[in-house]
Amino acid sequence: MTTRIFGSGIRRREDPRLITGDATYTDDVQLPGMVHAAILRSPHAHAKIISIDITEASGAPGVVAVYTGADTDGVLNPIPCAWLPPDCDIKAVDHPAIAKDVVRYQGDAVAVVVAEDRYQAEDALELINVEYEVLPSVVNPEAAMQPGAPQIHEDAPNNQAFHWVAAGGDTDAAFADADVIVKDTILQQRLIPNAMEPRSAVANWTRSMGELTLWSTSQNPHIVRFLGSLVTGIPEHKIRVIATEVGGGFGSKIPMYADEMIASFCSMQLNRPVKWTATRSEGFLATIHGRDHVEHVELAATREGKITGIRSVVYAGMGAYLSTAGPGVPTILHGLIYSGPYDIGATRADIYGVFSNTTPVDAYRGAGRPEATFLIERLIDLLAVELGTDPVELRRKNLIPKFEDGHDVASGITYDSGDYEPLLNMVLGHVDYQALRQEQARMRERGAYMGIGVTCYAEICGLGPSQVAGAVGFGGGLWESAIVRFHPTGKVNVYIGTAPHGQGEETTFAQIIADELGVDVDDVGVIHGDTSNTPMGWGTYGSRTTAVGGAALALAARKVKEKARLLAAHLLEAAEADVEYDDGKFFVKGSPDQSKTIQEIATMANVAWNMPEGMEPGLEASAFYDPPNFVYPFGTHLAVVEVDIDNGNIVIKRYVAGDDCGPQINPMIVEGQIHGGVVQGWGQALWEGVVYDDNGQLLTGSMTDYALPRAHMFPDMEILSTVTPSPHNPLGVKGIGETGAIASTVTVYNAVIDALRPLGVTHLDMPLTPEKVWKAIRQGQGS
Amino acid sequence: MFATEFEYQKVSSVSEAIQLLSSNEGAKILAGGHSLIPLMKLRLAEPPLVIDIGGIYELR
């Protein structure tokens, strides 16, 4: 092959069906006799349920059944939390799928109607009469821990879900001995993930077989089967979960939700297929939210700008119940990477997980790492102002020097590989940083306010070694598996345990196989998302699919190739040691004309007319890959913004993303992942933010009130990269799915504050809306 | 986002629209639908009859 397919920006093979509408999403599934569920949700953030009267609803046109929490007693087990970090006194509170005595957030399920069509189900919802006794509620995580705050769970005093500490090095000494200490209070506002496809479930129980088939909008169908078995009591081998076409997730389709289990419950009761699809408004209420930290953070440094310590006290909102992976996000995925890309002797994260009367919080793109990167980079910019030095030079001074195989940081984790400064230099050179600073000075002279933000980051992803998963309380493994199967005609199918839902692995995984086996990329089909025909896998999240699942696939391919080589030796009547492989062909050393293509070998293995003694027929292999470590991608991002001081409007003029995710299988797809992540991060910086009123009513409950970024708001992104392979996985690859969101929020934030500093503005809470910016400018100028 | 059941009539003249509007209590006019339809889907508006005036030539 002259051009290597690994590394080629070929088009995504998924796109034709997605663009033309040929894809079959869960809501597209139609089954004979299917009925439709609608869920009655609490209008109150916190209330006792005094009584529920379903009489009228039960008799409404088309209604098949109405169920309340009492009907699920002894049938549905509580919804589990599957990430319970150790040594933090975590309160795994009861989470019934349908609330029984108390509702704890606006959106908590109270009853479900099943009807012949969805309109009839919605009509009947209005006929259910629920009597509530409204209780006081609390929404802010720090306020929820204050004395006198409303108590949300009896067994979680002060609403404390857990108190987790990660400390390494002597932070007390670092701060006691510091020449300079800078501090900030950062509100990582609550965000609403907005996958284009709302959540949906079609549950089909077959009573005669005792089997459940569940179409589910999930990033991890094997986990849905695993946890669904625990909730419903159906043995795992009698549950089939199908999530082959999922329209985005960003973390919000990781959790085991109540609603999918309610649909399964209804199907089991009625012995009919049941569909439930969230409306967009319902998604805002009942699909997990992200972030929600109140953080008190500080940084210690010498007068020369050497950072000696970072510490935090974080109140991390968990919402009303612990979502599946919720507690792992502000702890393991946040508190362990306070060093970022810097050499910092001491870090300490004091994390309080807190219950509040709000939608449960779980992983949202970046999950813990955007929050960590934000606080590190914010504090460094504050230090630069304090010391009167250039923020970029301050960063450079503290970067960890190049390392190729392991670097320990204070929190106790070991980074895999890193070479941070070249990418910093590349980004600075690309924009001519010094010239930009000069331009900024000239603009200020004429009353125009441009700001520059530069972020260096290193993050932890590619989750991860299973032994570590067990040690940190993750209720499962974090390995992956894959099967590579040659068909008689020499075409290949691979079956993977991960569950791509828009990231493009149908394309990139075919590229891995084409590269490993020398077959045409179009001769490889990638099968995923259905537990009945894919091997076990823990799912697609935490930028792990390629680093872990792709590695499993490469190992399976290498097993296949070795078997093919042995069979080739037999067929070529050559000694095994004399048969070599190049570009899809096996040949006898020194006689390239004596050769067999891998497709010919596949045919002969499948017909098995002439196998060596002891060799099994067929040409396929499976591999299980448990990574020895996480992967640690890194980069430098730079934003140039302009603020219109007359109206507070912020325009991003330039954005440069420099990222190193190791070797890129498909650079176009890498760029796409960066684009999406960066935009979501900008959304947090400038527009997005959940607002609850004091009674726990979600005021940002629709697209009208919740500002998602739109395409016209952005400049073209400038994408740069370096390649530093991970030493420990077979492909050397690192994750790229989240880096954009991890770096871009603080990059834009710091740029805006950099623009406004001459006007006396040194702090703003996100999102940086024009109104907020305008008011701050007025206040800064003392008018 | 599921509206309650309603009747729908598309009219071809202003006089027909006025006649339907005056003889059906709670009827609503549908022009572009950007306000009315979301309100109906949120069940904040539940008109028994929606009169579509999009086909009235004399209003063009």
Interface residues (C-beta under 8 A of the other chain):
Chain A: A38 R118 Y119 E122 D123 E126 T279 R280 S281
Chain B: M1 F2 A3 T4 E5 L42 R43
